[in-house]
């Protein structure tokens, strides 16, 4: 009987391991190619639709149809924002959160969040949710506004669709010199403790929501983008007592300096 040497067994295992690595690399390459195609195919029609809405808005303005022009202007702005946020999601799906290419700049967080609330108002109305914003008139931070909008937008839309709430509030709290706190609270059915431990995991759909039709990606995207922003995300909830998500966001993203002089002092 021929006895296999230990060396030949090790070589076979190494060969199998290298073959598996090659297979995984090929799968990643194919995934990236698919995402590149999806990015192109999704962005192009959105751009064309934006141009069509802009043309209709200009025609309405020429005819002095001010109400129609205003509605088209709002639709044009919303579509442009969604196209930009689509880019955020496609980039995030390709990259590790720590490598996500942030576009950091100085942002008036109060203004940005009020604009986001206005953009989400129609969706809140559709779900019969009373949506409010509370915060100072101005709060300057260094961050990526699109990534931040995606985080807060996902939290609010998650509340509209899955919590069964009738009231949702976004609160901006400039609690510390180096950090700000953003709270998204609702009066919905809440989340049980066992589900809270995995609520930010990929493909997790809560059983206490209004339905199980969600993709399970919304809160995973929140966590990944929060990590990229250098922020911390947490949840406080009890069944029948609603949810309160808190984002602790640095005023200055790593590697970017800013002047705090124009920030209002936190209230005591």
VENVEN-V596949 format. One record per pair of residues at least 24 apart in sequence whose ideal C-beta (glycine too) atoms are under 6 Angstrom apart, sorted by sequence separation. I is the first residue (numbers start at 0). J is the second residue. D is the distance in Angstrom with one decimal. If there is no record, write none. Layout:
i={I I}
j={J J}
d={D D}
This chain:
i={163 229 109 162 163 109 109 158 109 155 49 109 154 49 107 108 128 108 111 115 126 106 138 105 106 119 123 128 45 129 130 131 132 133 134 103 106 128 195 103 77 102 101 163 190 161 189 191 161 189 189 189 38 189 189 187 34 186 185 185 34 87 34 87 112 184 157 182 183 31 83 87 182 153 84 181 153 180 153 178 179 150 178 177 150 149 150 146 146 154 174 173 140 141 142 141 141 141 139 139 96 99 135 96 96 103 103}
j={187 253 134 187 188 135 136 185 137 183 78 138 183 79 137 138 159 140 144 148 159 140 173 141 142 155 159 164 82 166 167 168 169 170 171 141 144 167 234 143 118 143 143 209 236 208 236 238 209 237 238 239 89 240 241 241 89 241 241 242 92 145 93 146 171 243 217 243 244 93 145 149 245 217 149 246 220 247 221 247 248 221 249 250 224 224 225 224 228 244 265 265 250 251 252 252 255 257 261 262 223 227 263 226 227 252 255}
d={4.6 5.9 5.5 2.9 4.9 5.6 5.6 4.2 5.2 6.0 5.1 4.9 4.2 5.9 5.7 4.4 5.2 5.1 5.4 5.4 4.2 5.7 5.2 5.7 5.7 5.8 5.9 6.0 4.4 4.7 5.4 4.8 5.0 4.6 3.0 5.7 4.9 5.4 5.7 5.4 5.8 5.2 4.3 5.1 4.5 3.6 4.7 5.5 5.6 5.2 4.6 5.7 4.6 4.9 5.6 5.4 5.9 4.6 5.1 5.5 6.0 5.3 5.5 5.9 5.9 4.4 5.2 5.9 4.6 6.0 5.5 5.2 5.3 4.7 5.4 4.4 5.8 5.8 5.0 5.6 5.3 5.2 5.9 5.6 5.1 5.7 5.9 4.9 5.9 5.1 5.9 5.0 4.8 4.8 5.8 5.0 4.4 4.8 5.7 5.2 4.3 4.1 5.3 4.4 4.6 4.8 5.3}
